[in-house]
């Protein structure tokens, strides 16, 4: 198998670390001769080995930011009470997400 060439141009941060020391990192990586991209994947402690991950263009990172902003804002949305004597029950909704915070489930 051919050796995969990559260059980590910038490390933005670590999201988590496993018991074995592998870290889920967000980096800016150039894979081979391709244009550098944002890269989210697991890396060995010395960054010599990598696990499965995904690469994102600048536009995709911006779109992800927008989606995550909406998701996190929904966590704090007010809950609207629905009353039986309301004329239009379809207009009243529970604005809080059904999924909640994962660490509270």
GROMACS elastic network, one bead per residue, 0.5 to 0.9 nm:
[ bonds ]
;  ai    aj funct       b0    kb
    1     4     6  0.88938   500
    4    31     6  0.78089   500
    4    32     6  0.72308   500
    5    30     6  0.84785   500
    5    31     6  0.60795   500
    5    32     6  0.50237   500
    5    33     6  0.85686   500
    6    29     6  0.67617   500
    6    30     6  0.55232   500
    6    32     6  0.55473   500
    6    33     6  0.86522   500
    7    10     6  0.89809   500
    7    28     6  0.86150   500
    7    29     6  0.56464   500
    7    30     6  0.52126   500
    7    31     6  0.66386   500
    7    32     6  0.79772   500
    7    36     6  0.88454   500
    8    11     6  0.70723   500
    8    27     6  0.66870   500
    8    28     6  0.60096   500
    8    30     6  0.65244   500
    8    31     6  0.87180   500
    8    47     6  0.89669   500
    9    27     6  0.75017   500
    9    28     6  0.54848   500
    9    29     6  0.55463   500
    9    30     6  0.70522   500
    9    36     6  0.81960   500
   10    26     6  0.89475   500
   10    27     6  0.56617   500
   10    28     6  0.50666   500
   10    29     6  0.71849   500
   11    14     6  0.83927   500
   11    25     6  0.75737   500
   11    26     6  0.65006   500
   11    28     6  0.64494   500
   11    29     6  0.87267   500
   12    25     6  0.75409   500
   12    26     6  0.55321   500
   12    27     6  0.53861   500
   12    28     6  0.75968   500
   13    24     6  0.86485   500
   13    25     6  0.57428   500
   13    26     6  0.55341   500
   13    27     6  0.71610   500
   14    17     6  0.75207   500
   14    23     6  0.63538   500
   14    24     6  0.57222   500
   14    26     6  0.64142   500
   14    27     6  0.89050   500
   15    23     6  0.73533   500
   15    24     6  0.54550   500
   15    25     6  0.59110   500
   15    26     6  0.75841   500
   16    22     6  0.84912   500
   16    23     6  0.57401   500
   16    24     6  0.53369   500
   16    25     6  0.75871   500
   17    20     6  0.79927   500
   17    21     6  0.58757   500
   17    22     6  0.56736   500
   17    24     6  0.63787   500
   17    25     6  0.89492   500
   17    42     6  0.87791   500
   18    21     6  0.52354   500
   18    22     6  0.53636   500
   18    23     6  0.63709   500
   18    24     6  0.83249   500
   19    22     6  0.74997   500
   20    23     6  0.89625   500
   20    44     6  0.86146   500
   20    45     6  0.86511   500
   21    43     6  0.87723   500
   21    44     6  0.68072   500
   21    45     6  0.57226   500
   22    42     6  0.61664   500
   22    43     6  0.53728   500
   22    45     6  0.55107   500
   22    46     6  0.89514   500
   22    47     6  0.88595   500
   22    50     6  0.87815   500
   23    41     6  0.80191   500
   23    42     6  0.52172   500
   23    43     6  0.53130   500
   23    44     6  0.66296   500
   23    45     6  0.69792   500
   24    40     6  0.69420   500
   24    41     6  0.53577   500
   24    43     6  0.64243   500
   25    39     6  0.78159   500
   25    40     6  0.56808   500
   25    41     6  0.57677   500
   25    42     6  0.61917   500
   25    43     6  0.70525   500
   26    38     6  0.69832   500
   26    39     6  0.56223   500
   26    41     6  0.69988   500
   27    37     6  0.83416   500
   27    38     6  0.57840   500
   27    39     6  0.51594   500
   27    40     6  0.65729   500
   27    41     6  0.85435   500
   28    36     6  0.65265   500
   28    37     6  0.55851   500
   28    39     6  0.58259   500
   28    40     6  0.88435   500
   29    35     6  0.87143   500
   29    36     6  0.52634   500
   29    37     6  0.55754   500
   29    38     6  0.62814   500
   29    39     6  0.62084   500
   29    55     6  0.85924   500
   30    33     6  0.71411   500
   30    34     6  0.62824   500
   30    35     6  0.61639   500
   30    37     6  0.64453   500
   30    38     6  0.88491   500
   31    34     6  0.56751   500
   31    35     6  0.75112   500
   31    36     6  0.67962   500
   31    37     6  0.83023   500
   32    35     6  0.85462   500
   33    36     6  0.86609   500
   34    37     6  0.87492   500
   36    39     6  0.89758   500
   36    57     6  0.83947   500
   37    55     6  0.60231   500
   37    56     6  0.57444   500
   37    57     6  0.54253   500
   37    58     6  0.73468   500
   38    54     6  0.83969   500
   38    55     6  0.55238   500
   38    56     6  0.50077   500
   38    57     6  0.62241   500
   38    58     6  0.72600   500
   38    61     6  0.76375   500
   39    53     6  0.72174   500
   39    54     6  0.58451   500
   39    56     6  0.62427   500
   39    57     6  0.89170   500
   40    52     6  0.88783   500
   40    53     6  0.55557   500
   40    54     6  0.54636   500
   40    55     6  0.63797   500
   40    56     6  0.81621   500
   41    50     6  0.71262   500
   41    51     6  0.62533   500
   41    52     6  0.60100   500
   41    54     6  0.64210   500
   41    55     6  0.85119   500
   42    49     6  0.86282   500
   42    50     6  0.57177   500
   42    51     6  0.50267   500
   42    52     6  0.68350   500
   42    53     6  0.68627   500
   43    46     6  0.77946   500
   43    47     6  0.54161   500
   43    48     6  0.75154   500
   43    49     6  0.59098   500
   43    51     6  0.62397   500
   44    47     6  0.50248   500
   44    48     6  0.63349   500
   44    49     6  0.53044   500
   44    50     6  0.61742   500
   44    51     6  0.82226   500
   45    48     6  0.78603   500
   45    49     6  0.84592   500
   46    49     6  0.77482   500
   47    50     6  0.70434   500
   50    53     6  0.83263   500
   56    59     6  0.78983   500
   56    60     6  0.55668   500
   56    61     6  0.61311   500
   57    60     6  0.51212   500
   57    61     6  0.63081   500
   57    62     6  0.87386   500
   58    61     6  0.51444   500
   58    62     6  0.63235   500
   58    63     6  0.87147   500
   59    62     6  0.51145   500
   59    63     6  0.62261   500
   59    64     6  0.86121   500
   60    64     6  0.60303   500
   60    65     6  0.85011   500
   61    65     6  0.60938   500
   61    66     6  0.86679   500
   62    65     6  0.50513   500
   62    66     6  0.63683   500
   62    67     6  0.87971   500
   63    66     6  0.51111   500
   63    67     6  0.63086   500
   63    68     6  0.86769   500
   64    67     6  0.50785   500
   64    68     6  0.60714   500
   64    69     6  0.84412   500
   65    68     6  0.51705   500
   65    69     6  0.60068   500
   65    70     6  0.86700   500
   66    69     6  0.51113   500
   66    70     6  0.63981   500
   66    71     6  0.87405   500
   67    70     6  0.52408   500
   67    71     6  0.62466   500
   67    72     6  0.87204   500
   68    72     6  0.60101   500
   68    73     6  0.83496   500
   69    72     6  0.53069   500
   69    73     6  0.60319   500
   69    74     6  0.86078   500
   70    73     6  0.50777   500
   70    74     6  0.61683   500
   70    75     6  0.89162   500
   71    74     6  0.52553   500
   71    75     6  0.68186   500
   71    97     6  0.85424   500
   72    75     6  0.53086   500
   72    76     6  0.73216   500
   73    76     6  0.55879   500
   73    77     6  0.65596   500
   74    78     6  0.86316   500
   74    95     6  0.75200   500
   74    96     6  0.60577   500
   74    97     6  0.61170   500
   74   100     6  0.89150   500
   75    78     6  0.88224   500
   75    96     6  0.64482   500
   75    97     6  0.64969   500
   75    99     6  0.89384   500
   75   100     6  0.64587   500
   75   101     6  0.72947   500
   76    96     6  0.73180   500
   77    95     6  0.61522   500
   77    96     6  0.53776   500
   77    97     6  0.81337   500
   78    94     6  0.81147   500
   78    95     6  0.64520   500
   78    96     6  0.63963   500
   79    93     6  0.82960   500
   79    94     6  0.54779   500
   79    95     6  0.57453   500
   79    96     6  0.57462   500
   80    92     6  0.71746   500
   80    93     6  0.64241   500
   80    94     6  0.53320   500
   80    95     6  0.67419   500
   80    96     6  0.84659   500
   81    92     6  0.78656   500
   81    93     6  0.79634   500
   81    94     6  0.72702   500
   82    85     6  0.89245   500
   82    86     6  0.76496   500
   82    89     6  0.72065   500
   82    92     6  0.62822   500
   82    93     6  0.73211   500
   82    94     6  0.80498   500
   83    86     6  0.56548   500
   83    89     6  0.79389   500
   83    92     6  0.89031   500
   84    87     6  0.85088   500
   84    89     6  0.80118   500
   85    88     6  0.89168   500
   85    89     6  0.87548   500
   86    89     6  0.59955   500
   86    92     6  0.87044   500
   88    91     6  0.57474   500
   88    92     6  0.73129   500
   89    92     6  0.53733   500
   89    93     6  0.80406   500
   90    93     6  0.71999   500
   92    95     6  0.89902   500
   93    96     6  0.88631   500
   94    97     6  0.79509   500
   96    99     6  0.88178   500
   96   100     6  0.80702   500
   97   100     6  0.60315   500
   99   102     6  0.76161   500
   99   105     6  0.85962   500
  100   103     6  0.87323   500
  100   104     6  0.73818   500
  100   105     6  0.74683   500
  101   104     6  0.53932   500
  101   105     6  0.67426   500
  102   105     6  0.53268   500
